[in-house]
Amino acid sequence: MATDIIINPVDTNIVYIANGGMGSLGHGIYRSENGGTTFGKMDLVSGGGPSNFLGKVILDISKSDPDILIASIGNSDGSLNAPEQNKTWLMRTENGGDTWTVESTEDYSRVQGWYAHTAKMHPQNPDIIWAAGQPFTVYKTTNGGGNLAPVDPINPNHIYVGNEIGVYQSKDGGENWTNISGNLPDAVLAMELGFSNSNRTLRLATHGNGAYQLALTSAVSNQEEDEVPGAFKLDQNYPNPFNPSTTIKYSLKESGTVSLEVFDITGKKVAKFVNKAQIAGEYAVAFDGSNLSSGTYIYKLKIGNYSTTKKMVLIK
C-alpha cells in the first residue's frame, strides 16, 4: 500500500514512493528516475533500517538540497496499546537515496503508528527536523535527527501540528504552542496538514469530519499571523497528578460563551461541565475522576472561536 509520494523539485523525473501497512506486500521506499515509468527499491537495511514493518512511511525532501530526504517509518500495528517492542525509525539520505542511515529510534509513533506520525525538515536548514506522533508529543532536532509538523516555508519558525483534539501553532520553532482549532469539531482527528503558498492557506484533512482551511495573513517583515487574543487564561489543574479530584481554574478578560470539556487520550469526550455565557472574572471548577481509569486526560477551554488545552494525569 503506497503511503506517501515525493517528487524532486529540481528534477521532476525523480520520484520517491513509500509503501507499507498491515497485510500489504513490498514494504520499503522506491525511487524512479524516469518520471515513474519504472521504480527500484532502495536499501534501508544496510543503514540499520527495517526490511518489513506494520506501519506507514512518511517522506520529506529538503527544499534547499533535494538530495537530502528523511523517512519516518512506523512499526505499530495500529492498536492503542501497542507492545513496547514496536519501533519507530527516522532515516536520512544525503545522496538522493543511494544510501540511508538511521538517525533516531525515538518511539514517537508507537501508539497507532499506522497513521499517526510525521517528520518535516526546516525549509532552509535540513539539519533541523521536527517529528511528531502519539501520544501528543513533538520532537525537534538541530543536527539532522541525531537527538530528537508542516513548516511554513515563508516563516520557518512557524510550525503547525494536528492531533486528536485539534490543530496547534508554534511561532518560535516549537518552544511554545497555541491551539488554533477555532470552529473545528470537538476532538477532531487531524490526519494531514499542508500549505497553499499562493494564497497563504493552511489546509486540514480530518478522519471522518471533512476538510477545512484557514487563511493566513501575508508575511510582512516580522508581522505575527493569526494571533489569538488574550481573552482568557487556562491554569494547570491542581493537584496534578490527582486522585480522584482536582481543581481547574481559568480567567476571562471579557464576557463570552464558554465551554470546558475533558477528553481521554483517544479523543473521546468524558466530561463537559461548563457550557454557558460567563462574564469577565476568575473561575474554579472541581473535576472528579472517580469513574475514570488511570491515565492522561486533556481539558479544553473554549471561548468563541478560540480554545486552549492542557494535560492532567489521573493516578489511582
C-alpha positions in Angstrom: 0.0 0.0 0.0 1.5 3.3 -1.1 1.6 5.7 1.9 3.5 8.7 0.5 5.0 10.2 -2.7 7.6 12.9 -3.1 8.8 14.5 -6.4 12.2 16.1 -6.6 11.5 19.8 -7.0 14.6 20.3 -9.3 14.4 17.2 -11.5 10.8 16.1 -11.7 11.8 12.8 -13.3 13.0 11.7 -9.9 10.0 10.3 -7.9 10.0 8.6 -4.5 7.2 6.3 -3.3 6.8 4.8 0.2 5.0 1.5 0.6 3.9 0.0 3.9 1.0 -1.2 6.1 -0.5 -4.3 7.6 -1.2 -7.0 5.1 0.5 -5.3 2.1 3.5 -6.5 0.2 6.7 -4.8 -0.9 7.3 -2.7 2.2 10.0 -0.1 1.5 11.0 3.1 -0.3 11.2 3.1 -4.1 12.8 5.6 -6.5 12.1 6.3 -10.1 14.5 8.3 -12.4 12.2 8.3 -15.4 9.1 10.1 -14.1 7.5 7.0 -12.6 7.8 4.6 -15.6 9.9 2.2 -13.5 10.8 2.0 -9.8 13.7 0.4 -7.9 13.6 -0.5 -4.2 16.2 1.3 -2.1 18.3 -0.4 0.6 17.2 0.6 4.1 18.6 -2.5 5.9 22.3 -1.7 5.3 21.8 1.6 7.2 20.2 -0.1 10.1 16.6 0.2 8.9 13.8 -2.4 8.7 13.1 -4.8 5.9 9.5 -5.1 6.9 7.1 -3.0 9.1 3.5 -2.8 10.1 3.1 1.0 10.0 3.3 3.6 7.2 6.2 5.6 5.9 6.2 9.4 5.6 8.7 11.1 3.4 10.1 14.7 3.3 12.6 16.2 0.8 14.8 19.2 1.6 13.7 22.4 -0.2 17.3 23.7 -0.1 19.1 20.4 -1.1 16.8 17.9 -2.9 19.4 15.1 -2.5 18.5 15.1 1.2 15.4 13.2 2.3 14.1 11.8 5.5 11.7 8.9 6.1 9.6 8.4 9.2 8.8 4.7 9.5 6.3 3.4 12.0 6.0 -0.3 13.1 2.9 -0.1 15.2 0.1 -2.5 14.4 -2.5 0.3 14.9 -3.7 -0.7 18.4 -4.0 1.8 21.2 -1.9 -0.4 23.4 0.9 -1.4 21.0 3.6 -3.5 22.7 6.9 -2.0 23.7 8.9 -3.9 21.1 7.2 -1.9 18.4 9.6 0.7 17.0 10.0 3.9 15.0 12.8 4.7 12.6 13.8 8.2 11.5 16.1 7.6 8.5 18.0 10.1 6.3 19.8 10.1 3.0 22.1 12.8 1.6 22.7 11.3 -1.8 19.2 11.0 -3.2 18.5 7.6 -1.7 21.7 5.7 -2.7 22.4 5.1 1.0 20.3 5.6 4.1 21.2 5.8 7.8 19.1 5.6 10.9 19.2 8.9 12.7 16.8 8.2 15.6 14.7 5.4 17.0 12.8 7.7 19.4 9.5 5.9 19.5 7.2 8.8 18.7 4.8 6.7 16.5 4.3 3.8 18.9 0.7 4.4 19.6 -1.4 3.9 16.5 1.7 4.4 14.4 0.0 3.1 11.3 -1.2 6.7 10.6 -0.3 9.0 13.5 3.2 10.2 12.8 5.1 12.6 10.6 8.5 14.3 10.2 9.4 17.6 8.5 12.6 19.4 7.7 13.2 23.1 8.1 12.9 24.6 4.5 16.3 26.4 4.7 18.2 24.1 7.1 17.7 20.3 6.6 19.6 19.6 9.9 16.6 21.0 11.8 13.8 18.3 11.9 10.5 18.1 13.7 8.9 14.7 14.3 5.5 14.1 15.8 3.2 11.2 16.7 1.2 9.9 19.6 0.6 10.4 22.4 0.6 14.2 21.9 4.4 14.6 21.5 6.5 16.8 19.2 10.3 16.2 18.9 12.9 18.6 17.5 16.5 18.0 16.4 19.0 20.5 15.2 21.7 18.0 14.0 19.8 16.1 11.3 17.9 13.7 13.5 20.6 12.5 15.9 18.8 13.6 19.1 15.5 14.1 18.7 4.5 19.2 11.5 4.2 21.1 8.4 6.7 24.0 8.5 5.6 27.4 7.0 8.2 28.0 4.2 7.8 31.7 4.4 8.1 31.8 8.2 10.1 28.7 9.1 9.8 29.2 12.8 6.0 28.8 12.4 5.1 25.2 12.8 1.6 23.6 12.6 0.7 20.3 14.2 -2.6 18.4 14.2 -3.5 15.7 16.7 -6.6 14.0 18.2 -8.0 17.2 19.7 -7.3 19.9 17.1 -4.6 22.0 15.4 -1.7 23.8 17.2 0.6 26.6 16.1 4.1 27.4 17.3 5.7 30.7 16.3 9.1 30.1 18.0 10.3 26.9 16.4 8.4 24.6 18.7 9.1 26.0 22.1 5.6 27.2 22.8 2.2 26.1 21.3 -1.2 27.7 20.9 -4.4 25.9 20.0 -5.9 27.4 16.8 -8.7 24.9 16.3 -11.3 27.7 16.2 -14.6 26.3 14.9 -13.4 22.8 14.2 -15.5 19.9 15.5 -14.7 18.9 19.1 -11.8 16.4 19.4 -11.3 16.4 15.7 -8.7 13.9 14.5 -6.2 15.7 12.2 -4.8 13.4 9.5 -2.9 15.8 7.2 -1.9 19.4 7.2 -0.5 21.3 4.2 0.1 24.8 2.8 -1.0 26.6 -0.3 1.7 29.2 -0.6 -0.1 31.1 -3.4 -2.9 32.3 -1.2 -1.3 31.7 2.2 -3.8 29.0 3.3 -3.4 26.2 5.8 -5.4 23.1 4.9 -6.5 20.3 7.1 -7.8 16.8 6.2 -9.6 15.0 9.1 -10.6 11.5 9.9 -14.3 11.3 9.2 -15.0 15.0 9.7 -14.2 16.6 6.3 -11.6 19.0 5.1 -11.0 22.6 6.3 -8.8 25.6 5.5 -7.5 28.6 7.5 -6.4 31.8 5.8 -3.1 33.1 7.0 -2.2 36.8 6.6 0.7 37.6 4.2 4.0 37.8 5.9 5.3 41.3 6.1 8.7 41.7 7.9 8.2 40.2 11.3 4.4 40.6 11.4 2.7 37.9 13.5 0.0 35.7 11.9 -3.3 34.7 13.4 -2.8 36.0 16.9 -5.2 34.5 19.4 -6.4 37.4 21.6 -5.7 37.2 25.3 -9.4 36.8 26.0 -8.8 34.1 28.6 -6.2 32.1 30.6 -6.3 28.5 31.5 -4.3 27.4 34.5 -2.7 24.0 35.2 -5.0 21.9 37.3 -4.1 21.3 40.9 -3.2 18.9 42.2 -1.6 17.1 39.3 -1.3 14.2 39.2 -4.5 13.7 41.1 -6.7 11.0 42.7 -9.6 11.3 42.3 -10.4 15.0 42.4 -8.6 18.1 41.1 -9.4 21.8 40.5 -9.3 23.6 37.2 -9.0 27.4 37.3 -9.4 29.8 34.4 -9.9 33.6 33.9 -11.8 35.6 31.3 -10.9 39.1 30.3 -14.2 39.7 28.6 -17.6 38.1 28.6 -18.4 35.3 26.2 -19.9 31.8 25.7 -17.5 29.4 27.4 -17.2 25.6 27.3 -14.9 23.4 29.4 -14.5 19.8 28.4 -12.3 16.8 29.2 -11.1 14.2 26.7 -9.3 10.9 27.2 -6.1 10.0 25.3 -8.1 8.6 22.3 -10.0 11.9 21.9 -13.3 10.6 23.5 -15.1 13.3 25.4 -15.5 12.1 29.1 -16.9 15.3 30.7 -18.4 18.7 29.8 -19.0 20.7 32.9 -19.1 24.3 31.6 -21.3 25.4 28.7 -22.8 28.8 29.1 -22.2 32.5 28.9 -20.0 34.0 31.5 -18.8 37.5 32.4 -15.2 38.5 32.9 -13.6 37.2 36.0 -11.9 34.2 37.6 -13.4 30.8 37.9 -12.6 27.5 39.5 -14.2 24.1 38.7 -13.8 20.8 40.5 -13.3 17.7 38.4 -14.0 14.3 39.9 -12.3 11.3 38.1 -13.8 8.6 40.4 -15.5 6.9 37.4 -12.4 7.1 35.1 -9.4 4.8 34.8 -5.8 6.0 35.4 -4.2 7.8 32.6 -3.6 11.1 30.8 -6.6 13.4 30.1 -6.9 16.6 28.1 -9.0 19.5 29.3 -10.1 22.1 26.8 -11.3 25.7 27.4 -13.1 27.4 24.5 -14.5 30.9 24.2 -15.9 32.0 20.8 -13.7 30.7 18.0 -10.6 30.3 20.2 -9.5 27.5 22.5 -6.6 26.2 24.6 -5.8 22.9 26.2 -3.7 21.3 29.0 -3.0 17.8 30.1 -3.7 16.3 33.5 -2.8 12.8 34.9 -5.1 10.7 37.0 -3.3 8.0 39.1 -5.3 5.6 41.2 
